[in-house]
Amino acid sequence: MTGTKLLMNFEVTATSHRLADYRARGGYATLEKVLRDMRPEEVTKEVATAGILGHGGAAFPAGRKWGVIRLNDEQPHYLCANADEGEPGTFKDRWILEHAPHLLIESMAIAAYALQVRHAFIYIRGEFDLAWRRIAEAVEGAYAAGWLGEGIAGSAFALDIVVYRGAGSYVCGEASGLLTSLEGRKGYPRNRPPRLTVRGLYQMPTVINNVETLTNITGIVRDGAAAFRQVGTAKSPGTQLISISGHVQRPGVYEVEYGYPFAKFIREDCGGVLGSLGLKCVLPGGISTTVLTAAEIEPLVLDHASVGAAGSSLGSGGMVVVAEGTCMVRFLQVLVRFYHHESCGQCTPCREGMGWLHRIVDRIVTGDGQPDDIDRLVAISKANDGTTICGMGDAAGYATVGIIAKYRDEFEYWIRNGRSKYGGRLEALGHEWVREAALHG
C-alpha cells in the first residue's frame, strides 16, 4: 500500500505540476531515450509485455489495443487521453492532471511516437477548473521548451496536443461518444464494430486511453516491463489509483498495489468508517459497479479477478463507502436520479428506462409505492441490459439490481409503512456520500 506517491515513483509536491520541478526529477529524459534508441514497435512491445490494464473501467490491456494500429499504412492516426472523469465518486484522474500534468504529456508523446500519431488530444471534463488550467499551462510550457511541436529533442518526430473541454456530459466519458463530441457533433455513442482503433476520430485509426493508463507509460518504458510486473499480481500487474469517498475517515486518492487486501485498505489505510458506525457496503469502482456488503469484501483483494469473482468490478477506481444505518432506498434514489439526468436519449431503452426507474423510486419514497414496484425495477433494469449502444443502461441496471438483491427488505419496509426503516438522522446518510464526493473529489 502506497498512500503518498502516484504511479509508483512520482511523489506529489506543491510544485510537482511545474515544468522545472518535473525536469529536475528526470522528466522528459525517457522521451529523449525513446526517440534516440527505440523503434515505435519496440515501445508497443514493452507496453504489451508489461501487461498494463486500462484504468478507465473496462480493464482492457493497453498493449493489445495499441497493437491493432497498423504502422506505415499511410493513414493519419490519432491518440486521445480520456480526461472526462464523470463517474460519481471518481477523482483520481483529476488528481493527476492537477499534480502531474507533465508526466501525462511525456507519456502521451511516447505513446504517439509508438503509434505514429501526429495530432493528439486531451478531452477534459468541462467542470474541471484547476485541472484544466494546470494541463493547459503544462502543454504551453512543453511547447515553449521544445517537448511538443516540430523536431522534438532534435529528432524528426513532431507532435501537437490539443486540450479540448467537454460540456459536462457523462456519456462523453464513453470512448465513441467522446470522439463524436470532439468532432463537433452531439456526443452520442456509436455502434461498434468497427472498432475505434480501425475507424475512430474522423474515421481514422484512433487509440483512446484513460489518463491514469497513459500516465504509467513513462515509468514502464523507463524501468522496463519486468520491473512493472514485479508489483501487483500476474493478471493485474502494477498499481491502481483508488479515489475513496463516502462515510470514511480519510477520503482521498491512494495508490494501491493490485492484490492488496480490500478490507484492510478501508479499515487501516483509510481509517475505517466515520464515527462509531459499522461498514454496511461498498461500491468498489464508482456507482456503475455492483454493491458489495461488508461480509463480501472480507476475503477479497483489490484486483480485477477477485472483485469480479464477487460479482462486481474495480471499474474506474471510484470507491464509495456506505455506513450502517444508511437507507438504501434513498441511496438508490440518488443514483437513478443521476442516470436519468445524464441519459443522452439516443437509445429508447435508456431514454425511457432511466426515467421509469427514477419515477418508481420517487413514488416509493413519497409513500405511494406498490408491492410489485420492486420487481418492476428489476425487470426494467434487466430489459436495459445489452440493449443500448453504450453501457449506461447496463450500468444503471447493475446498480439497481445489486442494491435490491441485497437490501430488498428496506424497499419492502418503505412500501409497507410509507417511510424508511431508518428514522431521523440516519435516513439522511444516503445523501452524505454525495457531499463527501463533492468536497474531496
N, C-alpha and C positions, 0 to 999 in steps of 0.2 A: 504494500500500500504506500503510495507516494502522494502526500497531500500538498506539497509545496512547489512542485515543479510540473510544468506542462510538457507533454511529449518527450518524456524520459530524460532529456538533458537540457531543456530550456527553462531556466529559472526566471520567474517573473519579478521585475523590479519596477520602481516608479518611472524609470526611463527606458524600459525594455522595448517600447514601441518606436524608439527613435533610431534613425539610421546609424548614427555614431556609436550608440550602445551596441547595436547589432553587429556592426563591423568589428568592434573591439573584442567580441566573443567569437570571431571567426566567420561572421556572416558573409555570404556570397562566395566563400572560398570553395565550397562544394560545387557551385555552379561553374566556377573557373575550371576546376578539375574535370568536370564532365565535358565542357566544351573543348578542353585541351586533349583529354585522354580517352574518351569513351565514344562509341558509336551509338546512335539512337536505339538500335535494337538491344544493345548491351544494358542500357538503362532499364528498358522494359523487362528484360530477363531478370535483372536484380530485384525489381519490384515484385515480379511474379514469384520468384524464389522466396522472397520474404513472407509471402502469403498474407499480406495485409488485407483485411476485410473492410468494406465500405462502412463508414461510421454514420451514415445518414439515416439508417433504419433497416435497409434490406440486407446488409452484411454480405454483399456480392464481392468476390475477390477483385481488387483493383487491377492486378496484373492481367487477369483474364479479360477484363473489359478493354484494357489498353491493347491487348494482343489482337483484337478484332480489327484494329486500324491497319490498313494496308499502306505500307510506306512506298514512296516513289510512284504513286498512282496518278500523279498529275492532277489531283483534285485538292482544293483547299480543305484543310482540316481545322476544327475549332475545339477549344478547351474552355470549359466553364466551371468556375467554382460556385457551388450552390451555397450561398450565404443567406438564403431566405428561411431563416430559422423560426418557423411559426408554430411548432408543436408546443402547446402549453406545458410548462414545466421544464422546457429545454432551453438552456442558455450558455452552453459550453462553446459553441462556435462564435458567439458574440464576444466571449472572453478572449478567444484567440485574436479576433480582429482588433480588440482594444489593446491587447498587451503584446502580441507577437505578429504584427502585420507583415513585417519584412520576411519572417520565416515562411509565411504563406506565399509571398511574392517569389522568393527564391525557389521554393518547391514548385510553384506553377511554371517558372521558367525552365526548370529541369524537366518537368513533365511535357512542356511544349516542345522542347528540343527532342525528347524521345518520340513524340507523336507527330513531328514535323508540322507544328502549328505556328502560324504567323500572327494570328489575332486571337486573343483570349479575353475572357470576360469574368468579372466577379458580379454576380447577381445578388444584391444585398437587400434585405428587408427594408421597406420604406420607413418603418417606425424607428429603426436604429438611428441614433444621433451620434453619440461618441464613437461607436464602431465605424460608422460611415466616415466621419471626419478623420479618424485615425488611418483607415485604409486608403482613403483618398490622398492624404498627406504622404503616406508611405509610397504610394505609386508615383506621385510627383517627385519625391526625393530620389526614388530609384531611377527615374528618367534623368534627373539632373546629374546623378553620379555615374551614368552610363550602364546601369544594370538592366535597363529597358531601352527599347528603341533599336537603332541600327548598330551593327558591329559590336555586339555585347562582348566585353572583356577582350577586345581585339580580334574576335573571331568573325566568321561570316554569318553567324546566327543573328537574327533580328526578331524581336517580339514586341508587340503592343498589347497592353492590358487596358481594358475599359471597365470602369466601375459603374454599374448600372443599378439605379434604385428602383425597386418594385413599388407597388402602391398598396401593399398590405394584404394581398390575397393569400389565404392559407393554401389554396390549391396550387399557387405558383411555386410552392416548395416541391411539388411533383415535377420530375425532370422534364417531361414533354410540355407541361403547362408553362414551366419556366421559359423554355425555348420559344413557345408561341408568344409569350409576353415580350421576350427580348426582341423578337421580330417586329414588335409594334402592334400586335393584334391582341384581341381579348384572350386572357390567359386560360384557354380551355386545354385540358389534356388531350393527347392524341391516341388513337387506336394504334396498337402495335401487334404484329410486325408491320413495317420494317423497324428494326432496332435503331436507336438513335446513333449508335456507332456506325450505322450504314447510311441512314438519312436523318440527320438531326437538324442543326441550325442551318437555315437556308437550303435544306435538303442535302446537306453535305455531311460527311462523317464527323461526328462530334462526341467528345468524351465529357461527361458531367460527373464530377466528384464532389462530395461533401467537403467543407472547409477543413475539418479535422483530418479526413483521409489524406487530402493533398498536403497538409502541413507536416505529415510524417515522412514525406518523400525525401526531404533533405537529409534527415537522420539515417534513413535506410541506405541511401547512396553513399553517404559519408562513412558510415561504420560497417556497412555490408549486411547482406541478408542474414547471414549466420548470427550476427550479433543481435539483430532484431528478433530472431526466433528464440533466443535464449530467454526471453521474457514471455510470460503468458503460457498458453497451452499449445499442444500440437495443432489442433484445429482452429484455435483462436489465438494466434501469436500477437505479441505486443501488449498494448495497454488500451484502455477506454477512458475517455473523459466522461465522468458522471456529474451532471448538474442535479443536485438534490434539493428539494424544497418541500413545503408542507409542514406537518407537525413534527419537526425535527429540531434538535437543539442547535446544531451547527450547519445550516444550509450553505450551499456554495458549490464551487467546482472542484472536483477531486480527480486525480489521475489514479486509476486502479489497474493493477496487472490482472489480465484475464486469469481466472482460476481462483481469485480471492474470495474467501467466504462471504456470502451475501449478508447473513445476519450479523456477523462481526463488523462488517462495514458500517451498518446502521447503528449498532449498539456502541461500538468503541470509537471508530473514527469520526462518526458524525454526532456522537454524544447521546444517542438514543432519542426517545420520543419526548416532546415538550411536557413540562410539568411532571405530574406523577401518574399520568395515563399510560396504559399499555399500548402496544402496537396492534392495530386491527388488521391493516392490509397495506400493500404497496402496489403502486403502478410502476413497473420496473423501467419502462422506456418511453414515457410520455403517455398521454391519455388514450392513445390509439392502441395500447397494449392491454392484454387481459390482466385483471387484478389478481394478485396472489395474496393469500392470507398469511398471517404471522407464522402459522404452523407450516405452511407450504414452503416458505423461504428458508427455514431452519437447515435443511440438508443441502441447500443449493450453493453453488459457487457462481461468481459473476463471469460467465462466458455464455456464448450463444447456444451451445449444446445443452448445458444444464438448465438454463431458463426455458429454452424451447421444449425440453422434455417435460417440464412442469406445466406446459400449455400456454406459455406467454412468450415474451420476446424482450431483449435488451433494447430494441428499437433505436431511437436516437439518443439514448443515454439520459433522458429526462426523467429522473426518478421522483415520484411523489409519495410521501409518507403520510399515512392516514391513521389517526389515533383512535383508540377505543372510545366509544360514545359518539362517534360521527354518524350522522344519519345518512345512509347510503341512497335513500330516495332523493334527498336534497342534492347529494353528490352527483347522482346521475342526471338530475335536472340541470345542473351547471354544465355537464358535458354535452348533453343533447342540444341545449341552447346554443352552445358554441358551434356544433356541427351544422345545425340548421342555419345559423347566420353565415357560415363560411361555404356552404354548398354553392358551387358556381352555376348550378341549374342546367348544365348541359345534358345530363342523363336523367331520364324520368324517374327511375327507382330512387336515386339520391335526392333529386329536387323535391319529390313528393314524400319520400320516406322520411327524410330528416324532419320535415315539418310535422309529419304524423307522429313520430316519436316524441317530439317536443310537446305537442299538444296533449298527448296522452299523459305524459309525466306531469305536466302542469295541472291537468284535470285531477290526477291523484292527489297532488299537493294541496289543491284548493278544497279537497274533501268530497269531490264528485266522482271518484274512481269507482269502477265496476270490477267485480271479481275476475272477469275474463280479460281485463286490461293487461295483466301481467303476461299472459300467453300471447296476447296480441303484440306486445312489444317484442317478444322473442320471434314471432312469425315475421314481422316486418324486417327485423334485423337479418334473419336468415334469407328472406327474399332479396335483400340488397346484396348479399354475399356473392361476389363473382359476376354481378350483372351491370357494373358500372365501368366506365373507361379507366378511371384511376382507382386507387384503393380506398378512397374516402368512405364510400358506402360500406365496404368491408370493415374498415376501422371502427366506425360508429357502432356497427353490429357487434364486433368483438367486445367493445367496452360495455355495451348494454347487456348482452347475453352473459358475459362474465360476472357482472355485478348481480344480476338477477339470480344466476345459478347459485351464488354463494350467500346471498342475503335476501332471498325470496321472502323470508318471514317478515322482514321490515316493510316490504311492499304490501304484504297481506295485512299486517297490523294497521298500516295507514288507511287502506281501503275499508277495513272493518270498523275502525274507530274515528276516521276523519282527522287523524293527527299522527305525528311521529311517535314512535315508541321511546324516543329520547326527548324528554321535555326540557324546556327552559334553555339554559346556556349551551348545552351540548348539541342541540339541534343545529346551531349556527356553525358548528365546526366544519360542516360540509362546504362552507364558503371560504373558510380561513386560508386554505392552501392556495386559493387563487390570489389572495392578497399577498401571501408569502412569496409566491412565484413572481408577482409584480415587483415586490421590494428587492428580492435577491436575484431576479432574472431579468 
